[in-house]
Amino acid sequence: MNVVLVILFSAATFLASALLFAAEPMVGKMVLPIFGGTPAVWNTCLVYFQMILLGGYAGFGGGLIPSASERKLASPGYLLILAGLLAIGIASPMVPDPALAAGYDHPAAALLMTLLLSFTVALLMVAMAAPLVQHWFRLTRHPRADDPYFLYAASNAGSLLALLAYPFAIEPSLSLREQARLWRAGLLVEAILLAACAVVALRERRRRPDSGEVTSTGGRPYLGGCLILALVPSSWLMGVTTYLTTDLAPMPMLWVVPLALYLLSFIIAFAGPNSRFVRLASGSLPMLVLPLALVMGAGFVHAAWIPLHLLTFFAGAVACHGALARRRPHARDLGPYYVAIAFGGLLGGVFNAIVAPLIFDRIVEYPMAIVVGSLLGIGVTIPSTRRGWRVEVVPPLIVLVIATMLVTDVGGLSDSAVGGLALVLASGLGVLSMVKARQRPLRFALVVAAVLAATGLTQGKAGRLLHIERDFFGVVRVTEDERGMFRRLFHGSTLHGQERINFDKGANAYEPLTYFTRSGPIGDLFRMIGPRLKKAGTRVGVVGLGAGTLAAYATPAQRWTFYEIDPAIVRIARDPRYFTYLEHCRAEALDVVVGDARLRLREAPDRAYDLLILDAFSSDALPVHLVTREAIALYRSKLAEGGVMAFNITNRYLDLEPMIGRQALDAGLFCRVRADRDVKPEEREGGKQPSIWGVMAADSGDLGGLTDDSGWHAPGIGADSPAWTDERSDLLRSIRWRPIVR
């Protein structure tokens, strides 16, 4: 019976966690068409699920679930769980309602409210199931009843499997509607397993409750340490996720990789808090953190460095969660312990997703998590004497001063012999701190903080910083290049616009640059269909404002409308201190509409636009909901007779040519693509960037002479690749495993 009991209770715990974590990417994908394709959407979803997890554990340990006694085993609290799972499994639509976001100015608040009102009841029931099963197991006569932590490992294993299955099996195979139906079926199975667990627990219950006075190590004060040890890895998780998905696509595959590592760290830590693997993670952490700090300080954002970020995060999470597992209490204190873990995770998520964008103008929380996480992972030791503090603090201060002087090149120090000696000294102190990290973790963490803080002052390849701000959609910077020739707009690490500010070399003022040059694909399009666009009343719509570069193509007879989701971009593009494309636009009328294009374009009159240009990228991330079958149908309804759609599909990490061809074929549209990759050095110096564009029209004649241009070709389309819809899309096929650097 013992084996059957373990299998049954493990299965119930496993399935409950699998359902909860399979819902994370599913729900995240559901809300993308409403709130736009940005990593902040996923981080806010993570906060919401951390709230659900906390609610589940709080329900178990905070009153809804009765205390551990056999006479209350069949109490109304338990019956509420079972009845709720059955009712919601049958009736819940598991679909977000966009109307619920109305009235909330801040996107994060609107998203949280939509999630809370659309999914909470069903998800909360599932979140309470795992701790409930562990509670029931503790009441049985099984030999491991007083140490049910193996069920916590089963819980994390279910979560991990669900996350890994989503991008590789569930997302490519099932539509969102089919996923929701499968999820509801899983709820019914979980309800049956819970009922079976309740029956078995009643039959196998102990004759009397525990009378022993076994308490947790350290008593109740241990909960504060547990909260901190849960908070920091949670913040680190969101920090590394934001880093990865700012310059890649906000797709479930990239969302779930850090989260899967996070869950795996729990499994490893709770399987053996003092195991060799946990000790290895803690011991290797300094040798990973210091190189990572140097890579981040140098501004390296190439995909080749992503494994270092993930490996460092994983080692830190294992080390922190190992310390957390070593603090685990007796089974009677499971409730408060799990609540502390869930609450710490929630605080870390809230800090990254909500607080940090409000108080920081750049991504500070990720380096902070690395520093504090390495300190906790190695082991906190606080000096007790003044001399001890000097030993800990003075070397990091020396590193900070030297590094700051080198990165800012004070008095030409960087290229001097003295600068070389200073670099050797700072490097030696850094290596020494890494070698001695186990004995002096505080000094090591402060040295890492010094490196990250100093290198944050460097000008870098982007040039001199003129303006920086941060909101829900990310970090936006305006810089001036080292020659004083151009002003540039960056979102994350991606260039989104550039304007010439020095005309001494006879260049034309206010010419479109970067991906929009007249010699590039978009220039071809305007040249070929330009005569048709000169008639009075012609309307051009642009999704994505950037620096307003495309406004340089406007003529006096036209009416232009830009759609931009990020208010910060709108403010910057309209500010003549930074960019003047909008100010010098020659169109008869120019409007900027703030909001998601899918939602705001519905308000535009049908058959209004002669040209629609889609240039809506958040850094290098592709807003999938702007290229689906439903989106293209919306665009077609807004196009006038003979109208043309143009898509900027330039991307370092995604090969979008097959996708755009597949979408055109699905819509019955004529499509051509031009990849303008071979940009000469002198063209780059003049402001041109490589770009790839696709155009669609109902008939080839609508594209003018573009179809006769040898640079434009029909896109290749995979034979087994279905069209993307709001219900189903598969970015995995589009990934460039060797990113294009631009």
N, C-alpha and C positions, 0 to 999 in steps of 0.2 A: 504493500500500500504506500510505503514511503516514496518509492520511485514514481508511482502514478501521481501522488500528491505534488511532487516537485515538478513533474512535467506539466500538469494542469495549471499550477500557479505560475510557472514560468511562461507558459503559452499565453495566459491572460495578461501578464505584465508586458510581455514582448509585443503582443498585438496592440495593446492600448498605446504604447509608446510609438509603434510603427504608424498607427493611424494619426497620432498627433503630429509627428514630424513629416509624414507624407503630406499633411495638410499645409505645412509651411510654404514650400515652393508652389503648391497648387494655388493657394490663396494669394501669394505674392504675384503670380502670373495673372490671376483674375483681376487684380486692381491696377495693373500696368496701363491698360487702355484708359483708365479714369484719371490717373495721377502722373502719367508720363514715365518714360524710361530713364530712371536715375537711380544710382546706388542708395540714395536716401530712402527710396520707397522700400527697398529690402531691409535696411536697417530699422526703419519704423515698424515693419512687419515683425522683425525679430523682437523689438521691444514689446509689441502686442503679445507675441507668443510667450515671452517671459512673464508678462502679466498673467496670462492664462495658466502657466505652470505654477506661479506663485498662488493663484487662486485655488488651483487643485490641491496643493500641499497645505494651504491655509484651511481649506475646507476639511481636510483630513485631520489636521492638528489643532484647529481653532474652533471647533464646536459643532459643525454640521455632522461630521463623523463622530460617533460616540467614543468615549474612552475605552481602553482595552479591557473589556469584561465580557464573559461569555453570555450573560443574561441579556446584553444589549446587542447581540450579534445580528438579530433579525429586527432591529429597530427601524423606525421610519426613515432615518438617514440613509441606511443601506437600500431600503426599498425605493427611496427617491432616486438613487443612482440608477438602479436597474430599470425602473419605469421610465425615467427620463431618456436613457439610452434607446430603449425600444421606441418610444414615441417620436423622438427626434430623428432616429434612424429612418423612420418611415416618412416623416413629414418635412424634414429640413431640406430646402432647395440648395443650400450651400452656394449662393450666388450673391455677390455684393450689389447693393443698390446705390447708383451714383447720386440719387436725390438726397441721400443721407449726409453727403458732404456739404450741402448748401448751407450758407450762413457762417462758415468758418474761413477766416481770411488766411490763416497759416496752413500750408499744405499738410504739415505733420499732424496738426489737430484734426483737420478734415479727414485724413486717412485713418487716424486712430478711431474717430467716431464712426466712420463707415465700417471698420472691422469690428468694433465693439457691438454695433447694432445688427450686424449681418451674421456673425459666426459664433459669438461668445457662448451661447447656451450649449450648443453641441460640443464645442471644443472643451469647455469647462468640465462637462461630464466625462470626457475621455481623460482629461488631465487628472481627475480625481481617482480614476480607476487604478492606476499603478500603485499609489500609496495605500489605497484601500485593500488591494490584494495582499500587500506586505503586512498590513495590519491583521487581516484574517489569518495569514500564515503563522503569525506569532502566537495566535490563540490555539494552534494545533499541538499535537503531541510529537511532532516531528523532531528528531535530534537537533536539527539546526534552527528550530523555531526561535531561539533567542538571538540568532545571528542571521537575519534574513537578507544580508547585503548581497548575496548572490542574485537575488531578484532585482536589485538595483543594476547589476551588470546586465541581466537579461533585458531590463528596460532600456539601457543605453544601446545594447546590441540591436534591439528592434528599431530604435531611432536611427542608428547608423545605417542599417540595411535599407530602410525606407528612403533616406536621403540619397544614398548611392543609386538606388533603383530608379529614382525619379528622372534624372536627365538621360539615363542610358536605356531605360525600358519603358517607363510610364509616359513621359512626355512625347517621345517620338511615335508611340503606338496609339495613344488615346487622346481624344479631344477633352477639353475641360469639362464638358457635360458628362462624358463617359467616366472621367475621373471622379466626378462628384457622385455619380451613381455607384461606382465601385466602392468609394469611401463610405457611403451610407450602408452598403451591404456589409462592409467590414464592421460597422457599428453594431449591426444585428448579431454578427458572430461574437463580438466582444460581450454583448449583453448575455448571450447564452453561456459563454465561458465564465462570466462573473456569477451567474446563477449557479453553475456547477461548483465553483469555488465556495460559494456560500453554503451549499448543501454539504460538501465534503468537510468544510471547517466545522459545521455543526456536529457532524458525525464523529470527527476526530478531535474534538475540542478537549482541552484539559479539564480535569474534574474541578479545579479551582484556579482562580487567577494567580499570577505570580505574587508571592509575598516577599520575595527578596528585595533588598534595598540597594540593588546595584545601580550606581549612578555613573554618569558620563565622566570621562577624564577631565578633571579641572572644574566640574560643576557647570552651572549655567554660564559663567563668564566665557566659556569656550565658544559661545555662539558669536561673539563679536569678531573673534579671529576667523571663524568660518565665513562670516559675511565678507570680510576683506579678501580672503583667499578665493572666494567665488566671484567677487566684483572685478578684480583685476583681469583674470583671463577672459571674462565676458567683454570687458572694454577692449582688450587686445583682439579678441575675435572680430569685433565690429571695425576696429581700426584696420586690420589687415584685409578685411573684406572690402572696405571702402577703397583701400589702395589698389587692390586687384581690379575692382569693377569700375573704377573711375576711367581707366585707360583701356579696359576691355568692355565687352558687352554685358549689360545687366541681365544675364540669363541664369536660370536655375542651376545650370552646371557649375558656373563660377561662384554662385552664391553658396552652394552646398559643400564645396570642397573644404573651405575653412571650418564650416560648421561640423562637417563629418570628422575632421581632425580633432575638433573640440570634444565631440562625443567620444571618440576613440580614446582621448586622454582620460576621460572619466572611467571608461571600461578598464584601462590599464591600471590606473591609480587605485581603483576600488577592488580590483582583482588581487592586488598585492601592494599595499602602500610602501613597504620596505623592499620591494623586489629589485632585482638587478636592473631592470629596465628603468624604473623610476630613479634609481641612483645614477644611471647613465645619463638620463635626461638632465638631471640637476648638475651633474659634473660637466657635461658638454655645453651647457648654456652659455658660459662666458666665451667659449671659443666660437660660438655662433653669433652672439649679440654684438661683439666688438666689430667683426667684419661687416655685419649688417648696418651698424651705425656709420661706418666709413662709406659703404655703398650709398646709403640714403643721403649722407652729407655731400657726396660728390654729385648727387642729382641723377643717378643712373635709374632710369625707369624702363629699360628694355625688359622684355618678357623673360630673358634668360636669367634674370635675378629673382624671379618669382619663387623658384624652389627654395632659395635661401630664406625669403620671408616666411614661407610656409613651414619650413623645417625649424626655424627659430621659434615661431609661434607654437608649434607642436611641442617642442622640448620645454618651453616655458609653461604651457598648459599642463603637461604631464607633471612637471615639478611642483607647480602650485596645487594641482588637484591631489598629488601624492601627500602633500602636507595637510590638505583638507581631509583626506581619507584617514590619516593618522589621528585626527581629532574626532573620529566618529564615536558616538556614544553607545550606551547599551540600547537594546532594541526598544525599551520602554520610552526612550526619548527620541524616537525616530521623527515624530511630528515636528517638534521645534527645530531639529537639525535640518530636515529637508526644507522647512520654511526659511531658515537662515540662508541655505544655499540658493534657493529660488529668489529670495529678496536681494541677495548680493548680486546675482546675475541680472536681475531687473535694474538695480541701481547702475550697474556698469552699462547696460543698454541705454538707459535714460540719459546718462551722462554723454555718451557718444552721439546718440541720434537727436537729442533735443537740446541739452544744455550746451554742448560744445559749439554747435553752429551759432548760438546766440552770444557766446562770450569770446570766441576766438575768430580771427579773420583768416586763419589758415588751418591746415590739419596739424594740430598740436597734440591731440589726444592719443594718436598712434605712437609717436615717440615717448610720450609719458607712460603709456602702458608697457612699452618695451623696458623702460628704465625701472619702473616699480615692479614689473613682473620678474625681471631678472633678480632684483633684490629679494623678493619673496621666494623665488624658486631656488636661489642659492642658500638662503637662510639669513634672516635679519639678525645683526649684532650691533648694538648701539654702544658707543664708547662711554665709559663712566668717568673719565678724567679729561682735563684740558689737553694734556699731552696726547691722549688718545684721539681727541677731536682734531688736533692739528695734523696728526699722521693721516687721518681720514680725509681731511678737507684740503690741505695745502697742495698735494699733487694734482687733484682735479682743477683747482684754481689756476695753477701754472699751465695746465693743458688748455683751459678756457682762454686765458690771456694770449698764449702763443697762437692757438688756432684762430682766434679772432683777428689778430694782427696779420696772420698769413692770408686768410680768406678775403680780408678787406684791403690787403696790400698796402699797409701803412708805410709811407715813405719809400715805396718800392722794395719793401722787405722780401717779397716772395722770390725775386730773381737775384738776391744778393747772397754772398757767402754766409752772412749772419743768419739770413733766413733759412739756409740749408741746415745750419747747426741747430736752429730753433726747431725745425721740423724733426730732426733726429732726436732731440731732447723730448719733444711731445710724443713722438712715436714710441720711444723707449719707456716713457711713463705709462703709455697706454698698454704696451705689451706686459710690463711689470704688473699693472693692475689686473690684467687678465690672468696671469700666472698665479697671482696671490688672491684671486677672487674668493676662493673657499675660506681663506683666513680673514680677508677683509672685504666682504661683499658690499658694504656701504661705499668704500672708496671706489670699487669697481663701478658701481651704479652711477656714482657722481662723475667719474671720468667719461662714461658713455653719455651722460647728460651734457657734459661740457662739449663733447664732440658734436652732438646733435644741435646744441644751442648755437655754437660758433658757426657751424657750416650753414645754419639757417640764415646767416647774414650775407652769404656770398651772392654776388650778382648773377652768376651762372650764365648759361647760354641764352637765356631769355632776355638779358639786358638789364638796364637800370629800372628798378621798380618805381612806377609812378602812382599806382593805385592798386589796392587789393581789398576784396570783400568776400564774404561767404554767406550763403543762405542754404535753404533746403536743397538746392540743386547743385551745390558744390562751391569750389573756390574759383573766383574770377580775378585775373590780374591784367593790368595794363602796364606794359614796359616800353622802354625805348632802347633800341639796339646800340651797341658800343660805338658805332660810327655816327650816331645822331641822324641817321637817314630815315628810319622808319619807327612808327609807333605800332605796337602789336597788342592783340587781345588773346589771352590764353584762358582756356577752361581746363583745369587740371594741368596736364603737361602738353595739351594739344593746342596748336595755333588755330585760332578761329577767325582771324582777320588781321589785316595789316594795311597801314596807310603811309604813303610817303610824306615826310614833313620837311625834307630838304630838296629843293628843286634846282640846286646850283648846276647840275649836270644836264640841264635841258629836258628833263623828263616831264611828261604831261601831268598836270595837277589832277588829283582826285581820280586817277586811273584805278580800275579794279585790279587787285593783286591777289596773291596766294592761289587759291583754287578757282579763282573767278576771272583770270586774265583773258584778254581778248584773243590771245593766241591759243588758249586752252579750249576744252570741249564746250563750256558754256558760252564762250565767245563765238564759237562756230554756230551754235544754235541761234544766238541773237543775230548773227550776220545772215543766216539762211532764211529765217522767218521774220527778220526785222521789218521789211517793207509792209508786211501784213499788220504789224503791231503799231504802225504809225497813224492808223486811221483814228479819227476822233472817238473818244469814249472807250478806247481799248483799256482793258483791266488786266493787271498782272498781280498774282498772289504769290507770296513767298513764305514758306513755313520754315522759320529759323532766321533770326535777325543777325546774329553775330555783330560785327562792327558796322553793319549796314552797307557792306561793299557792293552788293548787287544793285543798289540804288544808282550806281554810276551808269548803268545801262538805260536808265529812264529817259524818255523824251517828253516834250511839252504836251503831247496829245494824250498821254496815258494817265491812268489812275492806279497807284500801287498800294497794296496792303500787305504788311508784314505781320505774321503771327509768331509770337514769341512767348514761351512758357515762363521764362525767368525774368522777373522784374529788374534784377540787377543788370542784366544784359541791356535791357531797354534804357535804363538810366545812363549807362556808360556810352552806348551808341548815340544818344541824344546830346551828350555833353561835348561841346566843341573844344574843350581843353584836351580831349583825347582823340575823338574822331569827328570828321566833318562830312562824311558821305551823305548822311541824311540832310544836313544843313544845305548842301549844294545840289541836292537832288532836283532835277529839272521837270519832274512829273507835274502834271496839273494839280494832282492831289496825292498826298502820301499819308497813310494811316498806319498806326502800329496797334495791333490788338493783342492784349496780354491774356494768356491762357493756353491750355492745351489745344493744338490745332484741330484734333478730331472733334472736340466739343464746340469750339468757336466757329469752325467752318460750317457747321450745320446752320448757323444763323445767317450765313451769307445767302444771297438770292441764287436760285438755280440758273445755270447757263450763263453765269456772269463773267468768268475768267477766260481770257484768250490764252493765257499761259500760267501754269502753276509750277512753282519750283520748290522741291522738297530738299531742304538743307538743315534738317533738324537733328543734329548730333549733340549729345552731352559728352564732351570730350570725344573719345573714339567709340562711345557706346551707341548702339543702334536702337532707337525706340521702335521695337518690333510692331507695336500697334499702329504705326504710321505707314506700314507697307503691306498690311494684310489685305486679303480679298475685300473685306468690308471697308477698309480705308480707301482702297482704289476705287471701289464703287461710289463712295462719297465724293471723291475728287472728280470722277467722271460726271456726276450729277451737277457739279459746279462749273464744268467746262462748257464754253460756248461751242457752237458748231465749228469743227476744224481746229479745236483747241489742242494744246500740247502739254504734256507733263514731263518735267525733267527732275531726275533724282541724283543728288550727289552721293555716290556710293564709295567715296574714298575712305579707306580704312586700313590701319596697320595690321589688324589682327583677323579681319573677316574678309573672305572672298565672296562678295555680294553680287557678282555678275550673273552666276547661274540663278540666284534668287530673283533678281529683277526680271530676267528673261522668263522664268517660270510664272511669275505674277502676271506679266503681260500676256503670256499664252493663255493663262486661266481666264483673264478678262477679255480675251479676244482682241487684243490691241497689237499694233505693229510696234516693234521695239528695236532700237539700235544702241550700241554701247561704244564709248571711246575711252581707252586707257592712255592718259598722257603722262607716262612715267619718265621718259627720257628728257629731263630738264637739264639744260647745259649750265655749267657753273656761272657764266655771266648772267643767265636768266634768273638763277637763284639769287645772285647778288642784287638783281633788279626787283626782287620781291615775288617771283613766281614759285609756286610749289607744285609737285606732281598731283594729279587729280584723276579720278575716274567718274564718268557720268553716264547715266542711262536716260534715254528719252522714250516716251510712249505717245502714240497717237492712234486714232481710230483707223487712219489710212496713211499709207506711205507718202502720199501727196501732201499731207498736212505738214510734213517736215521739210518741205521745199527741196533745195538741192542737197540736203544733208545726206540723203540716201546714196548719192553719187560720190560722196567723199570717201576715199579709200581708208581714211583713219577710223571710220565708223563701221562696225560689223555687227552681225546678228549674234546675240549672246549664246554661249553654250548652255544647254539645259540637261541636267541629269535625268535619265530615263525613269528612274524610280523615285523621283523627288516630288512629293505632292505640294500643291500651293499652300502658302502660309495663310492661316485664318486667325481670327480672334480666339478660336477654340484650340487650334493646334499650330505649332511652329517648331522648327528644329534647327537651332543655330549651330548645333554640334557639327553638322555637315559643312558649315561655312568657315570653320576656323582655319586660319593659316598657321600651320605649326612652325613655319619660319617667317616671323613677322616682317613686314616691309617697313623699313625705317625711312622717315621723311623729315 
